[in-house]
């Protein structure tokens, strides 16, 4: 949030288990529109290939969010 406060492009990454809390905190701190990139939870029990695929999707979503595009 400090980066956003300084007028820089900012986002956060949350697993699905923590999205509601992340959105609530962003809103409470005055950044309701802060982009949140979401990854599936839990990911600790997934195979390396599954985690790699999740990471690749996450990187694409980070790029979209950083460019100002809406992410799902």
C-alpha positions as YAML, in Angstrom:
chain: A
units: angstrom
residues:
- id: 1
  name: UNK
  ca: [0.00, 0.00, 0.00]
- id: 2
  name: UNK
  ca: [2.93, 2.32, 0.64]
- id: 3
  name: UNK
  ca: [3.94, 2.05, -3.02]
- id: 4
  name: UNK
  ca: [0.41, 2.97, -4.14]
- id: 5
  name: UNK
  ca: [0.41, 5.85, -1.65]
- id: 6
  name: UNK
  ca: [3.50, 7.21, -3.43]
- id: 7
  name: UNK
  ca: [1.63, 7.16, -6.74]
- id: 8
  name: UNK
  ca: [3.42, 4.14, -8.16]
- id: 9
  name: UNK
  ca: [1.80, 1.13, -9.81]
- id: 10
  name: UNK
  ca: [0.98, -1.37, -7.08]
- id: 11
  name: UNK
  ca: [-0.86, -4.65, -6.65]
- id: 12
  name: UNK
  ca: [-1.00, -7.52, -4.23]
- id: 13
  name: UNK
  ca: [-1.11, -11.28, -4.62]
- id: 14
  name: UNK
  ca: [-3.44, -13.41, -2.49]
- id: 15
  name: UNK
  ca: [-4.50, -17.01, -2.49]
- id: 16
  name: UNK
  ca: [-8.24, -17.59, -2.77]
- id: 17
  name: UNK
  ca: [-8.40, -18.21, 1.00]
- id: 18
  name: UNK
  ca: [-7.30, -14.62, 1.72]
- id: 19
  name: UNK
  ca: [-8.87, -12.53, -1.06]
- id: 20
  name: UNK
  ca: [-11.74, -11.22, 1.08]
- id: 21
  name: UNK
  ca: [-9.33, -10.17, 3.81]
- id: 22
  name: UNK
  ca: [-7.00, -8.55, 1.26]
- id: 23
  name: UNK
  ca: [-9.84, -6.58, -0.31]
- id: 24
  name: UNK
  ca: [-11.11, -5.50, 3.11]
- id: 25
  name: UNK
  ca: [-7.66, -4.29, 4.18]
- id: 26
  name: UNK
  ca: [-7.07, -2.45, 0.90]
- id: 27
  name: UNK
  ca: [-10.45, -0.76, 1.23]
- id: 28
  name: UNK
  ca: [-9.90, 0.15, 4.88]
- id: 29
  name: UNK
  ca: [-6.56, 1.74, 3.96]
- id: 30
  name: UNK
  ca: [-8.14, 3.78, 1.16]
- id: 31
  name: UNK
  ca: [-7.15, 1.60, -1.78]
- id: 32
  name: UNK
  ca: [-10.38, -0.19, -2.65]
- id: 33
  name: UNK
  ca: [-9.35, -0.31, -6.33]
- id: 34
  name: UNK
  ca: [-5.96, -1.93, -5.64]
- id: 35
  name: UNK
  ca: [-5.59, -4.84, -8.08]
- id: 36
  name: UNK
  ca: [-5.39, -8.25, -6.42]
- id: 37
  name: UNK
  ca: [-3.91, -11.14, -8.36]
- id: 38
  name: UNK
  ca: [-5.48, -14.36, -7.09]
- id: 39
  name: UNK
  ca: [-3.94, -17.83, -7.02]
- id: 40
  name: UNK
  ca: [-5.72, -21.03, -6.04]
- id: 41
  name: UNK
  ca: [-5.53, -22.26, -2.46]
- id: 42
  name: UNK
  ca: [-4.18, -24.55, -1.22]
- id: 43
  name: UNK
  ca: [-1.10, -24.90, -3.36]
- id: 44
  name: UNK
  ca: [1.15, -26.80, -0.97]
- id: 45
  name: UNK
  ca: [-0.20, -30.19, -2.04]
- id: 46
  name: UNK
  ca: [0.08, -29.62, -5.78]
- id: 47
  name: UNK
  ca: [2.65, -31.18, -8.07]
- id: 48
  name: UNK
  ca: [5.59, -29.17, -9.38]
- id: 49
  name: UNK
  ca: [3.93, -29.03, -12.80]
- id: 50
  name: UNK
  ca: [0.69, -27.72, -11.30]
- id: 51
  name: UNK
  ca: [2.56, -25.07, -9.29]
- id: 52
  name: UNK
  ca: [4.55, -24.08, -12.38]
- id: 53
  name: UNK
  ca: [1.31, -23.65, -14.38]
- id: 54
  name: UNK
  ca: [-0.19, -21.60, -11.54]
- id: 55
  name: UNK
  ca: [2.91, -19.41, -11.44]
- id: 56
  name: UNK
  ca: [2.79, -18.85, -15.20]
- id: 57
  name: UNK
  ca: [-0.86, -17.74, -14.98]
- id: 58
  name: UNK
  ca: [0.01, -15.53, -12.02]
- id: 59
  name: UNK
  ca: [2.83, -13.82, -13.94]
- id: 60
  name: UNK
  ca: [0.44, -13.10, -16.82]
- id: 61
  name: UNK
  ca: [-2.12, -11.65, -14.39]
- id: 62
  name: UNK
  ca: [0.57, -9.51, -12.71]
- id: 63
  name: UNK
  ca: [1.51, -8.11, -16.11]
- id: 64
  name: UNK
  ca: [-2.12, -7.33, -16.91]
- id: 65
  name: UNK
  ca: [-2.69, -5.69, -13.52]
- id: 66
  name: UNK
  ca: [0.50, -3.64, -13.78]
- id: 67
  name: UNK
  ca: [-0.60, -2.43, -17.23]
- id: 68
  name: UNK
  ca: [-3.92, -1.29, -15.79]
- id: 69
  name: UNK
  ca: [-6.01, -4.07, -17.31]
- id: 70
  name: UNK
  ca: [-8.75, -5.62, -15.22]
- id: 71
  name: UNK
  ca: [-8.05, -9.12, -14.02]
- id: 72
  name: UNK
  ca: [-10.76, -11.60, -13.09]
...
